[in-house]
Amino acid sequence: QVRLVESGGGLVQAGGSLRLACVRSGSNFAAELMGWYRQAPGSQRELVATITFGGITNYVDSVKGRFTIAGDVAKDMVYLQMNSLKPEDTAVYYCYSRRHGAYWGQGTQVTVSS
């Protein structure tokens, strides 16, 4: 079974930075793409950033210029560098991968104070 484990969440002041990491295991095959979703209280889960097996990245408009996704999908690991954090970035962040279906980790809490 595919397992995704996140780390790096925490509490940070507005304008600060955090770096999230995700490790994937439990599959004989690399993911087609990996990335990050987030879910704020009372809101639907939204896609934040993705990176494909070939290294192509994509971001939701609200984080462009502030967040950077990096890593190596072929080696089942991905990172999210988050700079210039805002209170509205507060959410549970979930690593995800896709190959023959989508999978999410348990999530890591990111809290940005004013």
N, C-alpha and C positions, 0 to 999 in steps of 0.2 A: 504494500500500500504506500502511496505517495505521502510523505510527511514534509511539512515546511515549518521551520523554526526561526522565529524572529528574535532579534535582540537589539538593544541600543536606545529604547524609548526612555522617557523620563520627563522631569520638570525643568523648564528653561524659561528665562525672561524673554520678552519680546525683543527681537533683534538678534537673539542668540542662535546657536547652531546645534544640531544633533546629527549623528550618523547612524542609520539603521542598517542592519545586516540580516541576510536570510540565507539559510542553507537548506537545500532540498535533498531528500533521500528516499529510498524505497522503490525506485524504478530502474529497469534495465536500459532505459532510453532517456536521452536528454529532452528537456522541454522545448517546445517550439518557441515559446517566449516566457519571460518572467516579468514580474512587476509588483506594484504596490497599489492597494486600495486603501481607503480610509472611511471611517464612519463616525460622524459626530452625533452626540445625543439628539434624538428626535429627528434625525436625517437618514436618508437612504445611503447605502454604501456607494462611493464614487471612485472611479478609476483616477489614480494620481499620475502614474508613470509606468511605462513599459520598456523593455529591451528585448529584441529578438535574438534568436540563435546567431544571426549574422551581425549583431551589434547595432541595429537601427533602434533609435530611441524616440519616444513620444511622451508628451506631457499635457496635462490639463492646463488651460490658459492661466489659471489662478496661481500656479507655481512656477511658470516659465521665468527663467532668469534667477530663481532662488534655489530650486532643487535640481540635483543632478543624479541621474541613475547610472550606475556603472556595475561592472562585474564580468562574469564569464558564464553564460548560460550553459555552455558545453560542460562546465565543471560544477554545475548545480549551485552556483552562488551569485548573489546579487546584493548591491548596496544602494542606499538612498542617502545622499548628502543633502541635508536641509539647512540652508542659511537664511538669514533675515527672517526668522520665524515670526509669525503674527498670531495673536490670540485666536483668530478664526482657523488656524491650522490645528487647533486642539481636536484630537480624535483618537480612536483606536486605529492603528495602522496594521494592515494585513498583507503579508507577502502572498503572492499567488503565482501559479504556474499553469501552463496549458499544454497538454498533449493528450489527445483522446479524452477530452473533458477538462474542466477547470477545478483547481484545488486551492484552498486557502489555509494559511496557518491559524494559530490561535489568537494572534494579534499582540501588539505591544502598545501601551498607552503613551501618547505624546501630549503633554500639557504645556501650553504657552501662557505665561502670566503677563498682565499688562504692566 
